Amino acid sequence: MDSGTSNLTYKQIFLFWLPLESTWLMMAMEGALMSAIIARMAAPKFNLAAFGVAFSFLLILEAPIMMIISATTALVIDKDSFLKMRRFTFILTIIVTLMMGITVLPPVFSFFCQKLIGLPDHVTRLTYTAVLIFIPVPWAIGYRRFYQGVLIRHNQTRFVAFGTAIRLSGLTFCGLALYRFSLLDGVAVGAFSLLSAVILEAFSSRIMAQGIIRRLLSEIELKGAPKQETLTYPAIVKFYLPLAMTSLLALGVQPAVTFFVGKSRLAIESLAVLPVISGLLFLFMSCGMSYHEVGIALLGNQNRNYKKLGSFALGLGVITVLLLVCIGFTPLSHFWFRRVSGLSVELTQFAVSPIKILTIMPGLWMLLSFQRSVLVSNRNTGPMTYATGLELLIVLATLFVAVSYLNAVGAIAAAVALILGRIGGILCLVRPFLRVLKRTEA
């Protein structure tokens, strides 16, 4: 597909997006699957809470490498750019993995979990087990996101979906096997399953990208590949630093939520249901997450395809919001939380109100994703950092007021804070987004 033409059709957009969406959808399913398995094991409340906290640690520490897929999609078009981005990625993943190792040092871990979050000793112990298992995960994620970016850049999105199918299969097999035959705590079952899954996906992505790599290294120019100036390491750093900061700030929202929720009213119940709520929400937000790389890859020279890409994004946003409303405001919510996720009756009732508040989130994410894709495609990544920083500040301020002064239930406070923060981030990007489009028209 040649994104540089003005003849891009909705069918082409759909066919390019669908494998990426299936990838994110399968990733959403793995969260729901892990929560369902842990919820059916011993001490589900404490293990779900510990898994949620451990996953927050993983998210914030892997933040610097999360946008590697976007950077690779935007930058890797020839041998030189491939080699430089690969070296940059591998160095970054090593640094992040070392940071993950530092986190499990007992004084460091105790400070975060007990002094900052205030977790009980038994939940801290369970959380430590999961974080220890997670140490190699950042390396595997950085490795596979680099090769997934190569695949997306060269219109091989179906292989990205195949890799995630392998990941989901590995996670399912490992999770069910450990659930059935091991004596591990639920949080350890979840952590080992996730680790095995991301390693499988990393190596399968490398294998599936082999044909493209061979052509790049032999310097055979791919049809339709745009010309680009020689890529330098300073240019990579300048381009990627705002993306990394954006990811760091965005993923910092989750630990911030965990911190305040841990000090809120009904803290353990809130920490227990948040991973399950996030799993359901992720199913619908996946449309926006997958659309980011679609916009980068298909926007075309002079942003010529932005109108069709924008219309497609609007349609997806409306559909996902309506579907989540159909679940959140009907008995389907009880079916999902009770039957599918395996929560107790008490926790099921507790989870309904937050998901009602969050029904608009998939539409907001779709809008933000489209804004970001236009900015990244135009090499204007700086505003994304400011917008994400504002979003984080709004979330922190809302949680602080709700928990410290209003004595709000943690899960409710988190839902309201996330919605307000996302709206603030979107509004912050409106001006630079429109400026890029006007400059193109001029």
Long-range contacts (C-beta under 8 A, 24 or more apart in sequence): 1-155, 1-224, 1-298, 2-223, 2-224, 3-224, 3-297, 3-298, 3-299, 3-300, 3-305, 4-224, 4-226, 4-300, 4-301, 4-304, 5-300, 5-304, 6-300, 6-304, 6-305, 8-298, 8-300, 8-305, 8-308, 8-309, 9-308, 10-308, 10-311, 10-312, 12-298, 13-294, 13-298, 13-308, 13-309, 13-312, 14-312, 16-155, 16-157, 16-294, 16-297, 16-298, 17-157, 17-290, 17-291, 17-294, 17-312, 18-157, 19-157, 19-158, 19-160, 19-161, 20-152, 20-157, 20-160, 20-161, 20-290, 20-291, 20-293, 20-294, 21-286, 21-287, 21-290, 21-291, 22-161, 22-164, 23-160, 23-161, 23-163, 23-164, 23-290, 24-286, 24-287, 24-289, 24-290, 25-283, 25-286, 26-161, 26-164, 26-165, 26-167, 26-168, 27-164, 27-167, 27-168, 27-282, 27-286, 28-279, 28-282, 28-283, 28-285, 28-286, 29-168, 29-283, 30-167, 30-168, 30-171, 30-172, 30-194, 30-197, 31-275, 31-278, 31-279, 31-282, 32-276, 32-279, 32-280, 32-283, 32-340, 32-341, 33-171, 33-172, 33-175, 34-171, 34-175, 34-190, 34-193, 34-194, 35-275, 35-276, 35-279, 35-341, 35-342, 36-340, 36-341, 36-342, 37-175, 37-176, 37-179, 37-186, 37-189, 37-190, 37-193, 38-186, 38-187, 38-189, 38-190, 39-186, 39-276, 39-341, 39-342, 39-343, 40-179, 40-342, 41-179, 41-185, 41-186, 41-189, 42-185, 42-186, 43-185, 43-186, 44-186, 44-272, 44-342, 44-344, 45-268, 45-269, 45-272, 45-347, 46-122, 46-123, 46-126, 46-268, 46-272, 47-126, 47-185, 47-186, 47-187, 47-190, 48-186, 48-271, 48-272, 48-273, 48-275, 48-276, 49-119, 49-123, 49-268, 49-271, 49-272, 50-123, 50-126, 50-127, 50-129, 50-130, 50-187, 51-130, 51-186, 51-187, 51-190, 51-191, 51-275, 52-258, 52-271, 52-272, 52-274, 52-275, 53-113, 53-117, 53-119, 53-123, 53-127, 53-258, 53-262, 53-271, 54-127, 54-130, 54-131, 54-134, 54-187, 54-191, 55-130, 55-254, 55-275, 56-254, 56-255, 56-257, 56-258, 57-103, 57-112, 57-127, 57-131, 57-134, 57-255, 58-100, 58-131, 58-134, 58-137, 58-138, 59-251, 59-254, 59-255, 60-248, 60-251, 60-252, 60-254, 60-255, 61-96, 61-99, 61-100, 61-103, 61-138, 62-96, 62-100, 62-137, 62-138, 62-141, 62-142, 62-251, 63-244, 63-247, 63-248, 63-250, 63-251, 63-252, 64-92, 64-95, 64-96, 64-244, 64-247, 64-248, 65-89, 65-92, 65-93, 65-96, 65-138, 65-141, 65-142, 65-145, 65-244, 66-141, 66-145, 66-247, 66-251, 67-240, 67-243, 67-244, 67-246, 67-247, 68-92, 68-142, 68-145, 68-146, 68-149, 69-145, 69-146, 69-148, 69-149, 69-152, 69-293, 70-149, 70-243, 70-292, 70-293, 70-296, 70-376, 71-149, 71-236, 71-239, 71-240, 71-243, 72-145, 72-146, 72-148, 72-149, 72-150, 72-152, 72-153, 73-149, 73-152, 73-153, 73-293, 73-296, 73-297, 74-153, 74-239, 74-296, 74-376, 74-377, 74-379, 75-228, 75-231, 75-236, 75-239, 76-149, 76-150, 76-153, 76-216, 77-153, 77-222, 77-225, 77-226, 77-228, 78-216, 78-219, 78-221, 78-225, 78-228, 79-216, 79-217, 79-218, 79-219, 80-230, 80-231, 81-228, 81-231, 82-150, 82-213, 82-216, 82-217, 84-231, 84-232, 84-233, 84-236, 85-146, 85-231, 85-236, 86-146, 88-233, 88-236, 88-237, 88-240, 89-142, 89-143, 89-146, 90-142, 90-143, 92-142, 93-138, 93-139, 93-141, 93-142, 93-143, 94-139, 96-138, 96-139, 96-142, 97-135, 97-136, 97-138, 97-139, 99-138, 100-131, 100-134, 100-135, 100-137, 100-138, 101-135, 103-131, 104-128, 104-131, 104-132, 104-135, 116-259, 117-258, 117-259, 117-262, 117-263, 118-262, 118-263, 119-262, 123-268, 126-185, 126-187, 127-187, 129-185, 129-187, 129-188, 129-191, 130-187, 130-188, 130-190, 130-191, 133-188, 133-191, 133-192, 133-195, 134-191, 134-194, 134-195, 136-195, 136-199, 137-194, 137-195, 137-198, 140-195, 140-198, 140-199, 140-201, 140-202, 141-198, 141-202, 143-202, 143-205, 143-206, 144-198, 144-201, 144-202, 144-205, 144-206, 147-202, 147-205, 147-206, 147-208, 147-209, 148-205, 149-293, 150-209, 150-212, 150-213, 150-216, 151-205, 151-208, 151-209, 151-212, 152-293, 152-297, 153-297, 154-212, 154-222, 155-297, 156-208, 156-209, 156-212, 159-205, 159-208, 159-209, 160-205, 162-204, 162-208, 163-201, 163-204, 163-205, 163-208, 164-201, 166-200, 166-201, 166-204, 167-197, 167-198, 167-200, 167-201, 167-204, 168-197, 170-196, 170-197, 170-200, 170-201, 171-196, 171-197, 226-301, 239-379, 239-381, 240-381, 242-381, 242-382, 242-384, 242-385, 243-376, 243-381, 243-384, 245-385, 245-388, 245-389, 246-372, 246-381, 246-384, 246-385, 246-387, 246-388, 249-385, 249-388, 249-389, 249-391, 249-392, 250-388, 250-391, 250-392, 252-392, 253-391, 253-392, 253-395, 253-418, 253-421, 256-392, 256-395, 256-396, 256-399, 257-395, 257-399, 257-414, 257-417, 257-418, 260-396, 260-399, 260-400, 260-402, 260-403, 260-410, 260-413, 260-414, 261-399, 261-403, 261-410, 261-411, 261-413, 261-414, 262-410, 263-403, 264-402, 264-403, 264-408, 264-409, 264-410, 264-413, 265-403, 265-407, 265-408, 265-409, 265-410, 266-350, 266-409, 266-410, 266-411, 267-410, 269-346, 269-347, 269-350, 269-410, 269-411, 270-350, 270-409, 270-410, 270-411, 270-414, 271-410, 272-347, 273-337, 273-343, 273-347, 273-350, 273-351, 273-354, 273-411, 274-354, 274-411, 274-414, 276-337, 276-341, 276-343, 276-347, 276-351, 277-351, 277-354, 277-355, 277-358, 277-411, 277-415, 279-341, 280-327, 280-336, 280-337, 280-341, 280-355, 281-324, 281-355, 281-358, 281-361, 281-362, 284-320, 284-321, 284-323, 284-324, 284-361, 284-362, 285-320, 285-361, 285-362, 285-365, 287-316, 287-317, 287-319, 287-320, 287-362, 287-365, 287-366, 288-313, 288-316, 288-317, 288-320, 288-362, 288-365, 288-366, 288-367, 288-368, 288-369, 289-365, 289-369, 291-316, 291-366, 291-369, 291-370, 291-373, 292-369, 292-372, 292-373, 292-376, 293-373, 294-373, 295-369, 295-370, 295-372, 295-373, 295-374, 295-376, 295-377, 296-373, 296-376, 296-377, 299-373, 299-374, 299-377, 302-440, 303-374, 303-377, 303-378, 303-436, 303-437, 303-440, 306-374, 306-437, 309-370, 309-373, 310-370, 313-366, 313-367, 313-369, 313-370, 314-366, 316-366, 317-362, 317-363, 317-366, 317-367, 318-363, 320-362, 320-363, 320-366, 321-359, 321-360, 321-362, 321-363, 324-355, 324-358, 324-359, 324-361, 324-362, 325-359, 327-355, 328-352, 328-355, 328-356, 328-358, 328-359, 329-356, 329-359, 350-411, 351-411, 353-411, 353-412, 353-415, 354-411, 354-412, 354-414, 354-415, 355-415, 357-412, 357-415, 357-416, 357-419, 358-415, 358-418, 358-419, 360-419, 361-418, 361-419, 361-422, 364-419, 364-422, 364-423, 364-426, 365-422, 367-426, 368-422, 368-425, 368-426, 368-429, 371-426, 371-429, 371-430, 371-433, 372-429, 374-433, 374-436, 374-437, 375-429, 375-432, 375-433, 375-436, 378-436, 378-440, 380-432, 380-436, 383-428, 383-429, 383-431, 383-432, 383-433, 384-429, 386-428, 387-425, 387-426, 387-428, 387-429, 388-425, 390-424, 390-425, 390-428, 391-421, 391-422, 391-424, 391-425, 391-428, 392-421, 394-420, 394-421, 394-424, 394-425, 395-420, 395-421
